[in-house]
Amino acid sequence: MNIGVDIGGTNMRAGIESGGFITWQNKTLLENKDSLSSTLDQLIELIRPFTKHPVKGIGIGVPSVVDVNKGIVYNVMNIPSWEEVALKDIVESEFNLPVSINNDVNCFILGEHRFGLAKKYRSVIGMAIGTGLGSGIIINNHLHAGNNCGAGEIGMLPYKDSILENYVCNRFFEDSLGINAYDAHLAALNGNAKAIEVWGEFGAHLGAVIKAILYTYDPEAIVLGGSIAKANRFFQESMLKSLKDFAYPESVKRLTLLLSENENIALLGAAALLDV
């Protein structure tokens, strides 16, 4: 059994992985995010009850660039006090357990590969679509994080007048409709024609991301996750249509697109970091 921790910009979750399932979990709302000591105290107290069980170690997913070897996290998204934090040393010294840290989207795809929809694929990309756009990469059954844990940042590629991420995340709906993606989804479910049209545009932009992934990594499968992926019925058609002009049609035919189903998959992936 390992402890998996998923740190977000709003809350933190922790749970125990056993047999490919999260058997017990808890979460806490992040408070006083401008205080490093306060947020670290919250993290420690979130983890503490789980360490009373016979666990082997602690895996932590963080929305940031990570020095995987040293366990240092840099410029954590939406937690301004976490500019440079030696998180591995801090948590290991507190609990005397081995700690492994990685990017949160890497944990997402690792979870899918070890325990979820991507178990049968050797090469697969995970995409988390929400506040931003993040990607995690499995190549030949190994997590590929890159030299600075920054591999897979497809969203930062230049696109139109900006970057891909700005067209494939919550901001796109704020710019197009003046509402967030959640409300845009509700509007589409209620038959709002403008919202449905914007979701169609979103699908075309998401198709551009998939093309970039195919050109660079040519995976067997792509797993779509994150809050926005839940609205796939409104963007799937335009997304697939945008792939028709891809230079290598056979690659598109052989690509499997999957929609993540397990709400605990990032926790499972974080717990699996101890075995990477």
Secondary structure, DSSP 8 states (H G I E B T S, - for coil): -EEEEEE-SSEEEEEEEETTEEEEEEEEE---TT-HHHHHHHHHHHHGGGGGS----EEEEESSEEETTTTEEES-TT-TT-SEE-HHHHHHHHH-S-EEEEEHHHHHHHHHHHHSTTTT-SSEEEEEESSSEEEEEEETTEE---TTS-TT-GGGSEETTEEGGGGSSHHHHHHHHSS-HHHHHHHHHTT-HHHHHHHHHHHHHHHHHHHHHHHHT--SEEEEESGGGGGGGGTHHHHHHHGGG-S-HHHHHH-EEEE---TTHHHHHHHHGGG-
